[in-house]
């Protein structure tokens, strides 16, 4: 069995900590067994490693999440990267063609799709592995795993099993009758009485099933061709395009705990401390949480059932019950992302200003992990001034090598080739000056430091 973890999301529901490059699964707010903070994706990956499933796992994601996935899971994590953001059908089709034509996975192999961020115990993934046997035993096109509902919720989709006597006698799985997407609460109660299960987004199929389906639809089955035609693939969910049209779909029931920590009111239920980061909260503030990423204190006096979330991207103060509305409120807001995690470390925008005659100045605090490096690159529309505030690094500037340390100041004109490797954890302040400052103004020449050092040797 191969696992494909779907990692997407626009980052609006947990604003301001989440953004387009740091979706909810990457927020380090959960406690791991060592007492350190981890993200949802790190928690899931740790659970898969504990069950020795990570070696069979691939992450399907978009370009904007590649760096942060490598930062949090390590550079060895295997990814299938969408050339553009679309929906789950094209994402899964791309992953299937990658497994088929690049990895050489057998057509008889079972492929199991799992969201990258469920809040579950490890037993959940033990049940996921049983879908392989369930699929073989049932002869179904697709095998789903549904969660026994804890309450009649309007937030989830429901899988309604067939109620016939024939399927009712089956112990491990039932044939699926139909689906209901986010019903009203009264309808959810009736569905649960019929034995309906929450749709947790976990399902399995044989690779042969999806490859043949792509052929029937006239879509490519080889990875390179799928990449070229990706923008032409139907922009639709896998549920609508495949599962709900399949002839034989079965579901097995998971009876354990399962949560989607997708809103502030559900996420704060799993936080072990009411105050994260710098903050003060009075005792008469009941069921209130402060989550503060900035180096300035936040004080809350006498407010109950409230979330105060603070990050470089903004400040949110919300009643917990109202917190799911943030996605709707923020959908038309387009601000510059002020914090990002990259494969080499992280950066935070400290200040951004526009001046007369189109001049812009952007100031970043950049942290590069020891042993990691920035790519060798140049910018066409900006110059940069670097001030090293901590640590040591190796700089290659126009194929010449220099040692950098705390207190060093360096000006890099536009068009100058430069790359940086951290010998120890390295922090610097970068001031960008130009007429049009945007992240895409970068021409990367190489990301591999060994190759970058060879450029230096060749120039001597």
C-alpha positions as CSV (number, residue, x, y, z in Angstrom):
1,X,0.0,0.0,0.0
2,X,1.1,3.5,-0.8
3,X,-0.1,6.5,1.2
4,X,-0.7,9.9,-0.5
5,X,-1.1,12.7,2.0
6,X,-3.0,15.7,0.6
7,X,-1.6,19.0,1.7
8,X,-3.4,22.1,0.6
9,X,-5.4,24.9,2.0
10,X,-5.5,28.7,1.6
11,X,-4.7,29.6,5.2
12,X,-7.8,31.8,5.9
13,X,-9.6,29.9,8.7
14,X,-6.8,30.4,11.3
15,X,-5.7,33.9,10.2
16,X,-3.6,35.7,11.3
17,X,-1.2,32.8,12.1
18,X,-2.1,31.0,8.9
19,X,-1.7,32.5,5.4
20,X,-1.3,31.4,1.8
21,X,2.1,29.9,2.4
22,X,1.5,28.7,6.0
23,X,-1.8,26.8,6.1
24,X,-3.3,25.5,9.3
25,X,-1.4,22.2,9.2
26,X,1.9,24.0,9.6
27,X,1.1,26.0,12.8
28,X,3.4,24.8,15.7
29,X,0.9,25.0,18.5
30,X,0.5,21.4,19.6
31,X,2.6,19.6,22.3
32,X,4.6,16.6,21.2
33,X,5.7,13.8,23.7
34,X,8.9,15.7,24.5
35,X,7.0,18.8,25.5
36,X,8.1,20.7,22.4
37,X,5.7,22.4,20.0
38,X,4.8,20.7,16.8
39,X,2.5,21.3,13.9
40,X,-0.4,19.1,12.7
41,X,1.6,17.8,9.8
42,X,4.6,17.0,12.1
43,X,2.2,15.2,14.4
44,X,0.8,13.1,11.6
45,X,4.3,12.4,10.2
46,X,5.5,11.3,13.7
47,X,2.6,8.9,14.0
48,X,3.3,7.4,10.6
49,X,7.0,7.0,11.4
50,X,6.0,5.2,14.6
51,X,4.0,2.7,12.6
52,X,6.7,2.5,9.9
53,X,4.4,3.9,7.3
54,X,6.3,7.0,6.4
55,X,8.6,5.1,4.0
56,X,5.5,4.3,1.9
57,X,4.1,7.9,2.0
58,X,4.1,10.7,-0.5
59,X,2.8,14.2,0.0
60,X,0.7,15.8,-2.7
61,X,1.0,19.5,-2.5
62,X,1.4,22.9,-4.3
63,X,4.6,24.8,-5.1
64,X,4.0,27.3,-2.3
65,X,4.2,24.6,0.4
66,X,7.3,22.7,-0.8
67,X,9.8,24.8,1.4
68,X,7.7,24.6,4.6
69,X,7.2,20.8,4.2
70,X,10.9,20.3,3.8
71,X,11.5,22.6,6.8
72,X,9.1,20.7,9.0
73,X,9.4,17.1,7.8
74,X,13.0,17.1,6.4
75,X,14.5,17.3,2.9
76,X,14.0,13.6,2.3
77,X,10.1,13.7,2.3
78,X,8.8,12.6,-1.1
79,X,6.5,15.0,-2.8
80,X,4.3,15.3,-5.8
81,X,4.0,19.0,-6.6
82,X,1.1,20.6,-8.5
83,X,2.3,23.1,-11.1
84,X,-0.8,25.2,-10.1
85,X,-3.5,25.1,-7.4
86,X,-6.6,23.4,-8.7
87,X,-8.6,20.8,-6.7
88,X,-8.4,17.2,-5.3
89,X,-9.2,15.4,-8.5
90,X,-6.3,16.8,-10.5
91,X,-4.0,16.5,-7.5
92,X,-4.8,12.8,-7.0
93,X,-4.6,12.2,-10.7
94,X,-1.1,13.7,-10.8
95,X,0.0,11.6,-7.8
96,X,-1.4,8.5,-9.4
97,X,0.5,9.1,-12.7
98,X,3.6,9.8,-10.7
99,X,3.4,6.5,-8.8
100,X,2.6,4.7,-12.1
101,X,5.1,6.1,-14.5
102,X,7.9,7.4,-12.3
103,X,7.9,5.2,-9.2
104,X,6.9,2.1,-11.2
105,X,4.2,1.1,-8.7
106,X,2.2,-2.0,-9.7
107,X,-1.3,-1.5,-11.1
108,X,-2.5,-3.9,-8.4
109,X,-1.1,-1.8,-5.6
110,X,-3.6,-0.1,-3.3
111,X,-3.3,3.7,-3.0
112,X,-4.8,5.3,0.1
113,X,-5.5,9.0,0.2
114,X,-5.3,10.7,3.6
115,X,-5.6,14.4,4.6
116,X,-2.3,15.7,6.0
117,X,-3.8,17.2,9.2
118,X,-6.3,15.0,11.1
119,X,-6.1,15.3,14.9
120,X,-6.2,11.6,15.8
121,X,-4.4,9.0,17.8
122,X,-2.0,6.5,16.1
123,X,-4.8,3.9,16.1
124,X,-6.5,5.9,13.3
125,X,-3.6,5.1,10.9
126,X,-3.7,1.4,12.0
127,X,-7.3,1.3,10.8
128,X,-6.2,3.1,7.6
129,X,-3.9,0.3,6.7
130,X,-6.8,-2.2,7.0
131,X,-8.4,-0.5,3.9
132,X,-6.1,-2.5,1.7
133,X,-7.5,-5.8,2.9
134,X,-11.1,-4.4,2.9
135,X,-10.7,-3.3,-0.7
136,X,-9.5,-6.8,-1.8
137,X,-12.2,-8.6,0.2
138,X,-15.1,-6.5,-1.0
139,X,-14.1,-6.2,-4.6
140,X,-15.2,-2.6,-4.5
141,X,-14.0,0.2,-6.7
142,X,-13.3,2.4,-3.7
143,X,-13.1,1.8,0.0
144,X,-13.8,4.7,2.4
145,X,-13.2,5.1,6.1
146,X,-15.9,6.9,7.9
147,X,-15.9,8.2,11.5
148,X,-18.6,7.4,14.0
149,X,-20.1,10.9,14.7
150,X,-19.6,12.4,18.2
151,X,-22.5,14.8,17.6
152,X,-24.8,16.0,14.9
153,X,-22.6,18.5,13.3
154,X,-23.3,20.8,10.3
155,X,-19.5,21.1,9.5
156,X,-18.9,17.7,8.0
157,X,-20.0,15.6,5.1
158,X,-21.8,12.3,5.8
159,X,-21.5,8.9,4.3
160,X,-24.8,7.0,4.5
161,X,-24.4,3.2,4.4
162,X,-26.9,0.9,2.6
163,X,-29.4,-0.4,5.1
164,X,-30.4,-3.6,3.4
165,X,-30.3,-6.9,5.3
166,X,-27.6,-8.2,3.0
167,X,-25.1,-5.4,3.9
168,X,-26.3,-5.1,7.5
169,X,-24.9,-8.6,8.2
170,X,-21.4,-7.6,7.1
171,X,-19.1,-6.9,10.1
172,X,-16.2,-4.9,8.8
173,X,-17.7,-2.8,5.9
174,X,-21.0,-1.7,4.4
175,X,-21.9,-0.7,0.9
176,X,-22.4,3.1,0.5
177,X,-25.9,4.2,-0.3
178,X,-25.3,8.0,-0.8
179,X,-23.5,11.1,0.5
180,X,-24.7,14.3,2.2
181,X,-22.5,17.4,2.3
182,X,-22.8,19.6,5.4
183,X,-26.5,19.1,6.2
184,X,-28.6,21.2,8.6
185,X,-28.4,20.0,12.2
186,X,-31.9,18.5,12.1
187,X,-31.0,16.5,9.0
188,X,-27.7,15.4,10.6
189,X,-29.6,13.9,13.5
190,X,-31.7,11.9,11.1
191,X,-28.7,10.8,9.1
192,X,-26.9,9.6,12.3
193,X,-30.0,7.6,13.1
194,X,-29.6,5.9,9.8
195,X,-26.0,4.9,10.7
196,X,-24.3,7.7,8.7
197,X,-20.6,8.4,9.3
198,X,-18.5,11.5,9.1
199,X,-16.6,11.7,5.9
200,X,-13.0,12.2,7.1
201,X,-11.5,12.3,3.6
202,X,-9.8,8.8,3.8
203,X,-10.3,6.4,0.9
204,X,-8.4,3.7,-1.0
205,X,-8.4,2.3,-4.6
206,X,-6.3,0.1,-6.7
207,X,-3.9,2.1,-8.9
208,X,-5.4,0.2,-11.9
209,X,-8.8,1.6,-11.2
210,X,-7.8,5.3,-11.4
211,X,-5.4,4.8,-14.4
212,X,-8.1,3.1,-16.4
213,X,-10.5,5.9,-15.4
214,X,-8.1,8.5,-16.7
215,X,-7.8,6.6,-19.9
216,X,-11.6,6.5,-20.2
217,X,-11.7,10.3,-19.7
218,X,-9.1,10.8,-22.4
219,X,-6.6,12.1,-19.8
220,X,-2.8,11.3,-19.8
221,X,-1.5,8.5,-17.6
222,X,2.1,9.5,-17.7
223,X,3.4,12.0,-15.2
224,X,5.3,14.3,-17.5
225,X,2.3,14.6,-19.8
226,X,0.0,15.1,-16.9
227,X,2.2,18.0,-15.8
228,X,2.0,19.6,-19.2
229,X,-1.8,19.3,-19.4
230,X,-2.5,20.0,-15.8
231,X,-4.3,23.3,-16.4
232,X,-6.7,21.4,-18.7
233,X,-7.7,18.8,-16.0
234,X,-11.2,19.3,-14.5
235,X,-11.0,21.6,-11.6
236,X,-13.3,19.5,-9.3
237,X,-13.0,17.5,-6.1
238,X,-12.2,13.8,-6.3
239,X,-15.4,13.1,-4.4
240,X,-17.6,14.6,-7.0
241,X,-15.7,13.5,-10.1
242,X,-14.9,9.9,-9.0
243,X,-16.3,8.6,-5.7
244,X,-19.9,9.7,-6.1
245,X,-20.0,8.3,-9.7
246,X,-18.3,4.9,-8.8
247,X,-20.5,1.8,-9.1
248,X,-19.3,0.0,-6.0
249,X,-18.2,2.0,-3.0
250,X,-17.9,0.6,0.5
251,X,-17.2,2.1,3.9
252,X,-15.6,0.8,7.1
253,X,-16.3,2.5,10.4
254,X,-13.7,4.1,12.7
255,X,-14.9,4.3,16.3
256,X,-12.1,6.3,17.8
257,X,-11.7,10.1,18.2
258,X,-11.2,12.2,15.2
259,X,-11.1,16.0,15.0
260,X,-10.6,18.6,12.3
261,X,-8.8,21.5,14.0
262,X,-9.8,23.9,11.3
263,X,-11.1,26.9,13.3
264,X,-9.9,28.8,16.3
265,X,-12.7,27.4,18.5
266,X,-11.8,23.8,17.7
267,X,-8.0,24.4,17.7
268,X,-8.0,26.0,21.2
269,X,-9.7,22.9,22.6
270,X,-6.4,21.1,22.1
271,X,-4.0,23.7,23.4
272,X,-2.5,22.8,26.8
273,X,-1.9,26.4,27.9
274,X,-4.2,29.4,27.7
275,X,-1.3,31.7,26.9
276,X,1.2,30.9,24.2
277,X,3.9,33.5,23.7
278,X,4.1,36.8,25.6
279,X,0.8,37.5,27.4
280,X,-1.0,38.2,30.6
281,X,-4.6,37.1,31.3
282,X,-6.6,37.8,34.4
283,X,-8.3,34.9,36.3
284,X,-11.8,36.2,35.4
285,X,-11.1,35.5,31.7
286,X,-12.6,32.1,31.4
287,X,-12.1,29.8,28.4
288,X,-10.0,32.4,26.7
289,X,-6.8,31.9,24.8
290,X,-3.9,34.1,23.8
291,X,-1.7,32.9,20.9
292,X,1.1,35.5,20.3
293,X,4.0,35.1,17.9
294,X,5.3,38.6,18.3
295,X,7.9,39.8,20.9
296,X,5.5,42.2,22.6
297,X,3.1,41.5,25.4
298,X,-0.7,41.0,25.0
299,X,-2.9,41.6,28.0
300,X,-6.5,40.4,28.3
301,X,-8.7,41.6,31.2
302,X,-12.0,40.0,32.1
303,X,-12.9,38.6,28.6
304,X,-14.3,35.1,28.5
305,X,-14.8,32.7,25.5
306,X,-12.4,34.8,23.4
307,X,-9.4,34.1,21.2
308,X,-6.7,36.7,20.8
309,X,-4.3,35.7,18.0
310,X,-1.3,37.8,17.1
311,X,1.3,37.3,14.3
312,X,3.3,39.4,11.9
313,X,0.3,39.2,9.5
314,X,-2.2,40.9,11.9
315,X,-4.2,40.7,15.1
316,X,-7.5,38.8,15.6
317,X,-9.8,39.3,18.6
318,X,-12.9,37.1,18.3
319,X,-15.6,35.4,20.3
320,X,-14.9,31.7,20.0
321,X,-18.3,30.9,18.6
322,X,-17.9,33.5,15.9
323,X,-14.3,32.5,14.9
324,X,-15.3,30.4,11.9
325,X,-16.5,33.5,10.2
326,X,-12.9,34.8,9.7
327,X,-12.6,32.9,6.4
328,X,-15.5,34.8,4.9
329,X,-14.3,38.1,6.4
330,X,-10.8,37.7,5.0
331,X,-11.6,36.2,1.6
332,X,-11.4,39.5,-0.3
333,X,-8.4,40.8,1.7
334,X,-5.0,40.6,-0.1
335,X,-2.1,41.5,2.2
336,X,1.6,40.8,1.7
337,X,2.6,37.7,3.6
338,X,4.7,38.8,6.6
339,X,6.0,35.4,7.8
340,X,7.2,32.3,6.0
341,X,9.0,29.1,6.7
342,X,11.4,27.9,4.1
343,X,13.5,24.8,3.6
344,X,16.5,26.7,5.0
345,X,14.8,28.4,8.0
346,X,12.3,31.3,8.2
347,X,11.8,35.0,7.7
348,X,9.6,37.8,9.2
349,X,8.9,41.1,7.5
350,X,9.6,43.8,10.1
351,X,8.6,46.8,8.1
352,X,7.4,47.7,4.6
353,X,7.1,51.3,3.3
354,X,6.4,53.1,0.0
355,X,8.0,56.5,-0.7
356,X,7.7,59.0,-3.5
357,X,8.7,58.3,-7.1
358,X,7.9,54.6,-6.7
359,X,10.6,53.7,-4.2
360,X,9.9,50.9,-1.8
361,X,11.8,49.7,1.3
362,X,11.2,46.3,2.9
363,X,13.0,45.0,6.0
364,X,13.2,41.3,6.9
365,X,14.6,39.4,9.8
366,X,16.0,36.2,8.4
367,X,17.0,33.1,10.3
368,X,19.0,30.4,8.5
369,X,19.5,27.0,10.2
370,X,23.0,25.7,10.7
371,X,24.1,23.7,7.6
372,X,21.3,25.1,5.4
373,X,21.8,27.6,2.6
374,X,20.0,30.2,0.5
375,X,20.1,29.5,-3.2
376,X,22.7,31.2,-5.4
377,X,20.6,33.9,-7.1
378,X,20.2,37.5,-8.2
379,X,17.5,40.1,-8.3
380,X,16.7,42.4,-11.2
381,X,14.7,45.1,-9.4
382,X,16.2,45.5,-6.0
383,X,19.4,46.0,-4.1
384,X,19.9,44.6,-0.6
385,X,21.8,45.5,2.6
386,X,22.5,42.7,5.0
387,X,23.5,43.2,8.6
388,X,24.5,40.0,10.4
389,X,23.3,40.0,14.0
390,X,24.2,36.5,15.2
391,X,26.0,33.4,14.0
392,X,28.5,32.7,11.3
393,X,28.1,32.0,7.6
394,X,29.8,31.5,4.2
395,X,28.9,34.0,1.5
396,X,29.6,33.5,-2.2
397,X,29.4,36.8,-4.1
398,X,29.9,36.7,-7.8
399,X,31.8,33.4,-7.4
400,X,34.1,34.7,-4.6
401,X,33.9,33.4,-1.1
402,X,33.8,35.4,2.1
403,X,33.2,34.6,5.8
404,X,30.4,36.5,7.5
405,X,29.9,37.0,11.3
406,X,28.0,39.1,13.8
407,X,28.4,42.8,13.1
408,X,29.2,42.5,9.4
409,X,27.3,44.7,6.9
410,X,27.2,44.0,3.2
411,X,25.5,45.8,0.3
412,X,24.4,43.6,-2.7
413,X,23.5,45.7,-5.8
414,X,20.8,44.5,-8.2
415,X,22.1,42.0,-10.6
416,X,24.8,40.7,-8.3
417,X,25.0,36.9,-7.9
418,X,25.0,35.8,-4.2
419,X,24.4,32.8,-2.0
420,X,24.7,32.2,1.7
421,X,25.3,29.1,3.9
422,X,24.9,29.1,7.7
423,X,27.9,27.5,9.5
424,X,26.0,28.0,12.8
425,X,22.4,29.3,13.2
426,X,22.6,32.6,11.4
427,X,20.4,35.7,11.9
428,X,20.5,38.8,9.7
429,X,18.5,41.9,8.9
430,X,17.9,42.3,5.2
431,X,16.8,45.7,3.9
432,X,15.5,45.6,0.3
433,X,15.4,48.8,-1.7
434,X,13.8,49.1,-5.2
435,X,11.0,50.2,-7.3
436,X,8.9,47.0,-7.2
437,X,9.5,44.7,-4.3
438,X,8.0,41.2,-4.6
439,X,9.1,37.7,-3.8
440,X,9.1,36.5,-7.4
441,X,12.0,39.0,-8.3
442,X,14.6,36.2,-8.0
443,X,16.6,34.3,-10.6
444,X,17.8,31.1,-9.0
445,X,21.1,29.8,-10.5
446,X,21.5,26.9,-8.1
447,X,20.1,25.6,-4.8
448,X,22.8,22.9,-4.1
449,X,25.7,24.3,-2.1
450,X,28.2,21.8,-3.5
451,X,27.4,23.1,-7.0
452,X,27.6,26.7,-5.8
453,X,31.1,26.1,-4.3
454,X,32.2,24.6,-7.7
455,X,31.2,27.8,-9.4
456,X,33.6,29.6,-7.0
457,X,36.4,27.2,-7.8
458,X,35.9,27.5,-11.5
459,X,36.1,31.3,-11.4
460,X,39.5,31.3,-9.7
